[in-house]
Amino acid sequence: MTSLEKLKGEQVHTRSIRIETYSVDEDRVIVEATLEDTRPQPIYTIAKERRDAGKVHGMVVRLLLGGMPTEILDAEAEMPTVPVEGCRQAINSVKGLIGMPIVYGFTKAVKDRLVSTEGCNHLTSLMLVMGSVAVQGMAAHQGIKPPPPEAREMMLQYVKNTCCVWREDSEHYKKTLDEIRNLKE
C-alpha cells in the first residue's frame, strides 16, 4: 500500500467515464462516451442549499467517425441528469466539432471550440478523453482486416510521439517503421 493510499478517508465524489466504439460500416464507427458524477453523501451548495446524495451529472456524447485521417462526421449529446436545468442548453455545443479531424492538436481544437459561456465543462472533459479512444477504436475497427500498404505508414503517424514507446527515436517505433517499409518492397 502506498503512503497516499493510507491517507484516504471517506469517499466524497466519484466520476466514471465509459467509452465504447461500435462499427457502422466498413469505413465508419460510432464512439459513445458516458460521464457520471456521483456524490455518496449530501452536500451544501455555494448558496447553502442542501443537495441529496446521488448522481449529479449523467451525460452521453456520440461521435460518428470516418475517413483517413479520422474525422468527426456527426456529433450529438444527451444530458439525462444535470444539477441545474439550464445545463442542457449546452447540448448542441458538440455540433461545433463536426468536420474536425482527430489528429495532433485535437485537444487544443476541442478547447477552442467548446470552452466558452455557451459550452459545458463536463462535455468538454468528456470530449478530451474521447480523442485518443476514438483513434484506438477506429484502429481496432480497421484492424479487423489487414491494412492496405499505402495506409500503414499513415496509421503509424497517429501514434508517433504520443508516448515513450512510440517516441520517434525509440527502438519500437524504428522497428515498426522498418517493418512497414519492408512490406512495401
Secondary structure, DSSP 8 states (H G I E B T S, - for coil): --HHHHH--S---EEEEEEEEEE-SSSEEEEEEEEEEEESS-EE-TT--EE-SEEEEEEEEEEEEETTTTEEEEEEEEEEE-SSGGGGGGGGGGGGGTT-B-STTHHHHHHHHH-STTS-HHHHHHHHHHHHHHHHHHHHHHTTS---HHHHHHHHHHHTTSSSTT-TTSHHHHHHHHHHHHHH-
